[in-house]
Amino acid sequence: MNHGNVILRFDQVSFHYDPNKPILDEASFSVRENAKITIMGQNGAGKSTIFKLILGASGVKEDITEDMTLKPISGKVHILNGASVGIGLQVMPKRFFEHTVLEYFETAFAEKTYNLEKLVKDVLEVVQLTTALDKKIKDFSGGQLARLLLAYALIQEPDVLLLDEPTNNLDTEGINHLTGFLMTYEKTVIVISHDANFLNSFTDGVLNLDVYTKKVEQYVGDYFDVIEQIAGQI
């Protein structure tokens, strides 16, 4: 895969909620355009914190609550000028409950999109959700809402797409659809997931957060190759 410029860089970033329990200690890494990256690490290592720091540096405001964005205690998170960042939210914002499906996806775009119905139908197929476009958001189940949130992130095609456990509400067919989408996605994807086969199908690099050193180790290769590399260092 042809990777371009560095689109995201952590420069000696430190972060903690409690000074006695640091999460990141002068962590540094970079991600290039078009890369497909997995974030891995022990529970509590700070995987979700990485996402929140990226969102905090991106200037994203729409539907992003304050508890989803963080600023480093020290160091700097750099995002390439003009690069957009999108994330698959975990909870549907209440302000969308009275929206229809089509009205909900209209809010993903700053300008009117004339082929919106086709775009919505295509992205709903990716997340394996069949629904009428005039159905109201409040009438969906929890699992269906999770798929809508994932589709909302995908349809925006951000320069940096952040996905946290995107396969949780998908069956095998749905995971295959999503995998195919990500493999052909011509922008940067950073994923947190415990689904090893899903990750291995499209990942070309891994960021490993070490809960003991509070550093981020960067590896190149598919997911299973990296797992072997890490195991070989123990």
N, C-alpha and C positions, 0 to 999 in steps of 0.2 A: 504494500500500500504506500502511495506517495504522500508523505507528510510535509506540511508547509512550515510556516513560521511558528514560533512558540506563541500559543494563544493564551496560556495561563501559566503563571509562575508564582510559587511561594518562596519568598526570600527571607530565610531565618525567622520564620513565624513562630511565635510562642503564644499559647493561650491556656487559660485556666478559669474555672469558676471559683475555685478555692486555691489560694496561693500555695497551700500545702499539698495540693493534689494536681500537679500540672498535667495537661492533656497533650500539648505539643511543646517541645523545647527546641527552639531555633530550627524548626523543620524546613527543609528546602527541597523543592522538586519542580519540574517543568513538564508541561503537556503541549504537544504540537497540534496544529490544525489537522483535522481528519483522523486523529488517533482514536482508538477504542480502548478505553482504560478501565480496569477493575480496581476498586479500592478494597483491600482486605486487611484483616487484623483481628486480634482477640476482641471479645466483648468488652466494651468500655474503652477501647483504644482511641476512639475519636473519629470514627468513619463519618458519622452524621455531622460532627463538628466541622469537618473539612467542607462539606456541602454548605453549611451555614456561613462559613467564612467566605466561600466563593460568592454566595448570594449577597453577602454584606458588601463585597467589593464591586459587585456588578451594577449597583444602583437599581436593581429590580424592586418595583414597588407594588405592581398590580397583583392583588391576591396573596401577597407575601406578608405575613404578620411579623411583628417585631421579634417574636421568639424564634423565628426561622432565619434571622440574619445576625451575624456576629462580626465584631471587629477584633483584630489581633491585639493582644496586650503589647507586643512588640513585633517588629518585622513588618513586612508588607506583602499583600496579595496583589499581583499585577494581572490585569486582563487586557488583552490587545484592544487598542482603541476602536470603538465601534462594534465590538463583538457582543452579540446578544447571548443571554443566559436564560435557560428555561428549566423548570423542574417539574416532575410529576408529583403533585401535592398528595398528601395522605388523607386529607379531610376536605370535603366539599364546602367552600364558603357559603354561609347561609344566604347571602344576598342573591345566589343563583337559584334558590329553591323554587321560585315561581316562574323561572325561565323555562321555555321549551328547550329541547335538545338543540335545535337550530339556533335559537336565540343565544344559548350558552356558548356555542362555538363562534358566533358572530363576535363575541367579546374578545376572542383570541387575536383579532386583527385590528390594527389601528385604522385601516381604511376598508370600505365596502369591498367584499370579495364576491365576484359575480358567479364563480363556479363553486360556491360554498357547499351546496348540497352534495355534489360529487366528492369534494374533498372530505366531507364529514362521513359519507358512506364508505369511502375507501379506508379512512383511518379507523372507523368502527369495525371494519372487517379485520384489520390488523390486531385489534384487541379482543376480537371474537365477541362482539356485542351486536345483536340484531334488535332494532327498535324503530318505532315510528319517530320521525323527526319533530312531531308536534307533541310528543309526550313530555310531561313536566318533570323537571329534575327531582322534585320532592317525591315522585312516585316510584323511584328506583330503589332497589335493595342496596345494602351496604357493599356487596361484592360488585354489583353493577356500577355503583358510584365510583368505586376504585378504578374500574375500566374506563369510565368516562374521564376521570382525572388523568389517567395515563394517555388517553387519546388526545386530550386537550394540550398536553405537553408536546406530543408528537406532531400535531397538526401545525404548530407554530414554526417547526423546523429551526430552532435556535442554533446559533453557532456553537454553543456548548450546551449539550443536553445532559441533565443530571437525573438519574433514575435510581430510586431507592427501593429495592426488592420488587421490581416491576412484574415478576412472574407469579407473585403470591396468589392472585385471583384468576390465573389462567390455567386451563388444562393443557395437555400435550399439544393439541392442535393450535391453541392460542399461543403457546410458547414458540412453536415453529413459525407462526405468522410474525410474531414480534422479532424473532431472531433474523428472519429474512429481511425485515424492514431495517434493522440495525446494521446488518451486513452491507446493505447498499446505501446507507445513510452517508452522505458525502460531507458530513461535518463531525465535530468532536463529540464523543459520548463518554461519560464517566458513570460507572454503574457500581452500586453496592448490591450484592446478592450472595446467597448461600447455595445457589443452584449451579454446581460445578460444570455440568454438561452445557448448560445455557451459556455460561461465561466463556467456556473454551471454544465455542462455536464462532465467536467474533472478536474476542479480546486479542490485542497485539501488545499489551503492556499491563503491568501491575504496579500499583502503589501499595506497599505493605507498611502499615502502621504498627510500630512495635510498642506495646503497652508498657514495656520496661524502660526503654531508652527514650521514649517520647519523640522518636525521630521517624522519618518516612524514607523507606528504602525503595528505590525505583528499579524495576526489572523490565526487560524487553523480551517478548515471546508470548506464546499462547498460555492460557491459564495453567494447564497441566505441566508444561515445561517449567513455568515459574515455581510451581509447587515443588517440583523436584529440585530446583536450584536452592530454594529456601531450606528444604529438608537436608540437602547436602551440606549446609553450613552449620547445622546443629551438632 
